[in-house]
């Protein structure tokens, strides 16, 4: 730790990196689980939102009164 890299250039300019800490645990599985959960949540949310909108439309009551029929 505390190692400092040689200066290097990228498209964003010049950089020097200092190693502050090392991660001991492998978090790859956690990241994959979180990504899968997010995908399922978004899919389920969209499905539920569509179902809710369909229920709202089905429950809506609209009465169209033609003005000419009132005059008769």
MORATA-V897662 format. One record per residue. RES is the residue in one small letter. SS is DSSP state (a for helix, b for strand, c for the rest). Layout:
res ss
RES SS
RES SS
This chain:
res ss
x c
x c
x c
x b
x c
x c
x c
x b
x b
x b
x c
x c
x b
x b
x b
x c
x c
x b
x c
x c
x c
x c
x c
x c
x c
x c
x c
x a
x a
x a
x a
x a
x a
x a
x a
x a
x a
x a
x a
x a
x a
x a
x a
x a
x a
x a
x a
x a
x a
x a
x a
x a
x a
x a
x a
x a
x a
x a
x a
x c
x c
x c
x c
x c
x c
x c
x a
x a
x a
x a
x a
x c
